[in-house]
Amino acid sequence: MSETDPVQQARIDLAATFRWADRLDFGEGICNHFSLQVPGKDDQFFLNPQGLHWSEICASDLLIVDSDGNLVEGKHKAEPTAFFIHSRIHRSRPDAKCVLHAHTPNVTALCCIESGRLAWCSQNSMRYYGRVAYDDVYNGLALDDAEGDRICEKMADAEILFMGNHGVVVTASDLALAFDDLYYLERAAMVQVLAMSTGRKLKIIPDDICKTTQTQIAAEREQSYSLLEAIKRILS
């Protein structure tokens, strides 16, 4: 297989994000999951297998599953909640070619606060202005289609979902954009949690400035791809 084959390159890129996410302390045991649409296959996506730690995942370990959860390719099993969360989002949101679900520490801390919300108090937070939805109801593990559909409904008009008492789902049209958003979301939440820990009132940025800044950041997403390339260089 050629090194430029898009399917193999997608495998390499996704495996790299798992390993880098582990270095960032985004992983949690052998849980949490990322999925990415297989290039050229609208109804198939890569998924990390059950039982492997993010730090050890290789390109060849990644599963390919179809939209019904059937294993198309792979030597491991899929984690049940991964299928019910990711498959329903991929089905209902054709634009969500990449779906990342994680329990990153500071984002999850905000999900555990009564009416916890991402505050528009830092430059990093403003990149998410108008892009975030919240599910304040924790409903147990996502072990059926109904729960997957409920999660999808909550993020019908958003790219990112804060899941009450749980974690976060980040979606995007490709892996580089999604992973960059996951990274900066955790950074924004970290700064907010640190600021809140002082007991002082947060300094909220006006809505018009937030909207302008979000538009400015959205126009400069080349750095998302540069970040992914840098990660692969460091890991090589």
SVG drawing of the C-alpha trace seen along z (x, -y; Angstrom):
<svg xmlns="http://www.w3.org/2000/svg" viewBox="-35 -44 46 54">
<polyline fill="none" stroke="black" stroke-width="0.4" points="0.0,0.0 1.3,-3.4 2.4,-5.8 0.1,-8.4 -3.0,-6.1 -5.6,-8.2 -7.0,-5.3 -3.7,-4.4 -2.8,-8.1 -6.1,-8.5 -5.1,-5.5 -1.7,-7.0 -3.2,-10.4 -5.8,-9.0 -3.3,-6.7 -1.1,-9.7 -3.9,-11.7 -4.6,-8.9 -1.0,-8.8 -0.7,-12.5 -4.0,-12.8 -2.6,-10.3 0.5,-12.6 -1.9,-15.4 -3.7,-13.4 -6.9,-13.3 -7.2,-9.6 -8.9,-7.6 -7.7,-4.1 -8.7,-2.2 -11.9,-4.2 -13.1,-7.0 -13.1,-6.9 -12.4,-8.7 -14.0,-7.9 -13.1,-9.1 -14.9,-8.5 -13.0,-6.2 -11.9,-8.2 -14.2,-7.4 -16.7,-5.4 -19.6,-7.4 -21.0,-4.5 -17.7,-3.3 -15.5,-4.8 -12.4,-4.1 -12.8,-3.5 -10.3,-2.6 -10.7,1.0 -11.8,2.0 -9.1,3.0 -6.1,1.0 -4.6,-2.0 -4.3,-5.1 -0.6,-5.2 -0.2,-1.8 -2.6,-2.2 -1.0,-1.7 -2.5,-2.4 -3.1,1.3 -5.1,1.6 -7.9,-0.7 -11.2,1.0 -13.4,0.2 -17.1,0.4 -20.1,-0.4 -23.1,-2.6 -24.9,0.4 -22.0,1.3 -20.9,4.3 -17.1,5.0 -15.8,4.5 -12.1,4.8 -10.0,5.3 -8.6,7.8 -10.3,6.5 -13.8,5.7 -15.5,2.4 -16.5,0.8 -20.4,0.8 -20.9,-2.8 -18.5,-4.0 -20.8,-2.5 -24.0,-4.0 -22.6,-7.5 -20.5,-7.7 -22.7,-5.9 -25.8,-8.0 -23.8,-11.2 -22.2,-10.1 -25.7,-9.1 -27.5,-12.2 -24.7,-14.7 -23.0,-14.0 -20.8,-17.0 -19.4,-15.3 -16.8,-13.1 -14.8,-13.1 -16.3,-12.5 -14.1,-12.7 -15.4,-11.7 -13.2,-12.2 -13.3,-12.9 -10.6,-15.6 -10.1,-16.8 -11.1,-20.4 -13.9,-20.2 -15.3,-17.3 -15.0,-19.4 -17.2,-22.1 -19.7,-19.3 -19.9,-18.4 -20.9,-21.9 -24.5,-22.8 -25.4,-24.6 -21.7,-24.5 -21.0,-26.5 -17.9,-27.5 -17.5,-31.2 -16.4,-33.7 -13.6,-34.8 -10.5,-34.0 -9.3,-34.2 -9.3,-30.4 -12.9,-30.2 -14.1,-32.6 -13.3,-30.1 -16.3,-28.1 -18.7,-31.1 -22.0,-29.9 -20.7,-26.4 -21.5,-24.7 -24.5,-22.8 -25.2,-21.4 -26.8,-18.2 -27.5,-18.7 -29.1,-15.3 -26.9,-12.4 -28.7,-9.3 -26.3,-6.4 -24.1,-4.7 -25.0,-5.0 -25.9,-1.4 -28.7,-1.7 -29.8,-3.6 -32.2,-5.7 -29.5,-7.2 -27.3,-7.8 -30.3,-9.6 -30.9,-11.7 -27.3,-12.8 -27.6,-13.7 -30.7,-15.8 -28.9,-17.8 -26.2,-18.8 -28.4,-19.3 -27.2,-22.8 -23.8,-22.6 -20.4,-21.0 -19.5,-20.5 -21.6,-19.0 -20.8,-19.3 -22.3,-16.1 -23.6,-16.6 -21.6,-14.7 -19.7,-13.0 -17.4,-14.6 -17.4,-16.1 -18.1,-15.3 -16.3,-17.3 -17.2,-17.0 -15.7,-18.4 -15.4,-17.9 -11.9,-16.3 -9.5,-15.0 -7.2,-18.0 -10.0,-20.4 -11.6,-18.2 -8.4,-17.4 -7.4,-21.1 -10.8,-22.0 -10.5,-19.3 -7.1,-20.6 -8.0,-24.2 -11.3,-23.4 -9.5,-21.7 -7.1,-24.7 -10.0,-27.1 -11.7,-25.0 -8.4,-24.8 -8.0,-28.6 -11.6,-29.0 -11.3,-26.5 -8.1,-28.1 -9.7,-31.6 -12.8,-30.3 -10.6,-28.7 -9.5,-32.2 -13.0,-33.0 -13.0,-36.2 -15.6,-37.1 -14.8,-36.1 -14.2,-39.0 -16.7,-38.2 -16.0,-39.5 -18.9,-41.3 -20.9,-39.2 -19.9,-41.4 -16.2,-40.9 -16.8,-37.2 -18.5,-36.9 -15.8,-38.9 -13.0,-36.9 -14.7,-33.6 -15.0,-34.6 -11.3,-35.6 -10.2,-32.3 -12.4,-30.3 -10.7,-32.0 -7.2,-30.9 -7.6,-27.2 -4.5,-26.3 -2.8,-26.0 -5.0,-23.0 -3.3,-21.1 0.1,-22.3 -0.5,-21.0 -1.3,-17.5 1.8,-17.5 3.9,-18.7 2.5,-15.9 3.5,-13.3 7.0,-14.7 7.4,-14.6 6.1,-11.0 8.2,-9.7"/>
</svg>
